[in-house]
Amino acid sequence: MTAAMFQAMRDALAEQKQNPLPIDDVAAMVAGQIGQLTLMDEETVELFQQFAKKMIEQAGK
């Protein structure tokens, strides 16, 4: 992930601070950003979203 993409995600999340995003939305956003760097079919996107969701949940513990 490039620094610019990471900064854009941080800015978007900062704007949503009053209304936290659901984990599924964050995972989809991460998968979308990664999808801009590499080609992924629908199955790969779904698997990556599941992986990102588990990582976010683990980080919150």
ZIHUTA-V624328 format. One record per residue. RES is the residue in one letter. PHI is phi as a letter, one per 40 degrees, with the letter a starting at -180 (none if undefined). OMEGA is omega in degrees with one decimal (none if undefined). D_LAST is the distance of its C-alpha to the last C-alpha in whole Angstrom. Layout:
BEGIN
res;phi;omega;d_last
RES;PHI;OMEGA;D_LAST
RES;PHI;OMEGA;D_LAST
END
This chain:
BEGIN
res;phi;omega;d_last
M;none;-179.7;24
T;c;179.8;27
A;c;180.0;26
A;c;178.5;28
M;c;179.6;26
F;c;179.2;23
Q;c;178.4;24
A;c;177.9;25
M;c;179.2;22
R;c;179.5;21
D;c;179.7;24
A;c;179.2;23
L;c;178.3;20
A;c;178.5;21
E;c;-177.6;24
Q;c;-174.6;21
K;d;179.5;20
Q;c;-179.9;21
N;b;-176.6;20
P;d;179.5;17
L;c;173.9;17
P;c;-179.5;16
I;d;-179.7;14
D;c;179.1;17
D;c;178.8;19
V;c;179.0;17
A;c;178.1;17
A;c;178.8;20
M;c;178.7;21
V;c;179.4;20
A;c;178.3;22
G;c;178.6;25
Q;c;178.0;25
I;c;178.9;25
G;c;176.6;27
Q;c;-179.1;29
L;c;-176.4;29
T;a;178.2;30
L;c;176.9;32
M;b;174.5;29
D;c;-175.8;31
E;d;-179.4;29
E;c;179.8;28
T;c;177.1;26
V;c;-179.9;25
E;c;178.8;23
L;c;179.1;22
F;c;177.5;20
Q;c;177.5;19
Q;c;178.6;17
F;c;-179.5;16
A;c;179.4;15
K;c;179.0;13
K;c;178.8;11
M;c;178.7;10
I;c;179.1;9
E;c;179.8;7
Q;c;-179.2;5
A;c;-178.3;6
G;c;-179.0;4
K;c;none;0
END
